[in-house]
Amino acid sequence: MTKRIGAARREIPATPEPGSSTLVARGVSARRGDATVLSDVHLDVVAGEILALVGPNGAGKSTLLSVLAGDTDPSAGSVLLGDEPLTRFRTVDVARRRAVLPQQHGVGFAFSAGQIVRMGRAPWVGTSAARYDDDRVAAAMSACDVADFSHRPFASLSGGEQARVALARVVAQDTATIMLDEPTAALDLGHQESVMAVVRSLAAAGRAVVVVLHDLGLAAAYADRVAILDSGELIATGPPREVLTAERLARVYRHPVDVFDHPDTGEQLVVPHRVRNPPARN
């Protein structure tokens, strides 16, 4: 049985240095039944960076995020948290080092939005960090634009509002590593941008952020590094301009893709190639 590190662990983890790895996957594979969903993945999660996981449906993005978070055990390989195996940490010690936003935000009880956000502070109960609970909750709700409906029942909120409350919970947890599974999926255009601005600010403050994205344009605009997955394999990792090429994306997504620079801002744009039907002749 794996020995877990307990009482000797510092209650308040040290802040990682910018550029240092907070999580490391080494030769990670994972299976679902008889199917291999991840195969020999090597990947570093770095403090001060946004790492976007992209790829088609079924590529293994959410599975990789779950393995990195310690919620799914790999069938081969290992994940290091800092310089120690993730499996050696107690659950509460992991929760003080990484926060996870899953795809689904269902709640079985009649909690308010504010109560949901405050749940992010649970790992710090009984520690010296608990004195910051009110400040962390208020700051997270303000950053995610959910303070105005703090007292409303979570179940009464729209899908987009629920998604922003769930993100605020993760931000309030105040960990060195933030892991987000499709945080923009239920949001309109404006709130997609505001959420990614929050993600950008977390990385700028020294957090390591891993985010699963379907929108390649958001990955190109906000990520420091992009990891492309396909059928459980890591195809490429690097800065968006190096890995998000039209040829590679067309091959991975089985559809032609256009990659070009915005004519005014010069930002990289990634869109599916569309062929317009010629106008009908009279």
C-alpha positions, 0 to 999 in steps of 0.5 A: 500500500502506498504511504501517504504523507500526513501530519508532517506536511506543511498546512500552507504549501509553498508558492511555486516559483514562476517557470517551475513545474507544479505537476508532471505527467511521465509516461501516463496511460489510462484505460476505460474498460478494454479501451486505451484512452491515453497512451504514454503522455509526457507533459509539464504544468508550469507556474505562470502559464496557461496550458490549453488541452485541445483535440477532437471529441474522444481525444482524451483531454478530460481524461488527462485532466482527471489523471493530472488532478489525481481523480483518475489513476493512470494504468501506467506511468505516474504524476508528480506533484512538485517533486513527489508522486501525487499518490503519496499525498492525502486528499486534503493536501492535494486540494490545497495545491490544485483546484478542479472545475469539472464539466458538470456543475450539478448540485443536489441540495438547495445551496445559494450561489454564495454558499457554492463559492464558499465551498472552495474554502473547505480545504483550508478549514482549521489552517491559518489560511481560513482567516482569508475565507471572506476576502477570497470568496468576495474577490472570486465572486467579483472576478467571475461577475456573480456577486449580484446573485450571491443569495439566489439558489444555485438551481435557479440560475441559468447554465451560464450563471452556474458555470461562472459560479462554479469557476468562482468556487475554484478561484476562491480555493486559491491553489497554485494549480487551477484545472478547468474542463471546458469553462467556456462551454455554456457561456455567451461570447462576452462571458467567454472572454471575461472568463478567459481574462480571469484565467489569464489573470490567474496565470499572471499572478503565478498560478499554473492553469490547465484548461480544456478548450474546444474553441481553438481561437480561444486557445490561440488567443490566451494559451502560453502553450497548447497540447494537442491530443488525438485518440489518446496520444499527445500529438504536439506541445508548444506555443500556439503559433508553433503547434496550431498549424493548418496542416496539423489541425486539418489532420487531427480534426479531419476537416480543413482549417484556416489559420491566419493573422487578424488584419488589424491586431495581428492575433492568430485566428483559427477557424474551420474552412468553409466553402460557400455555395456559389449564388444561383443563376437566374 
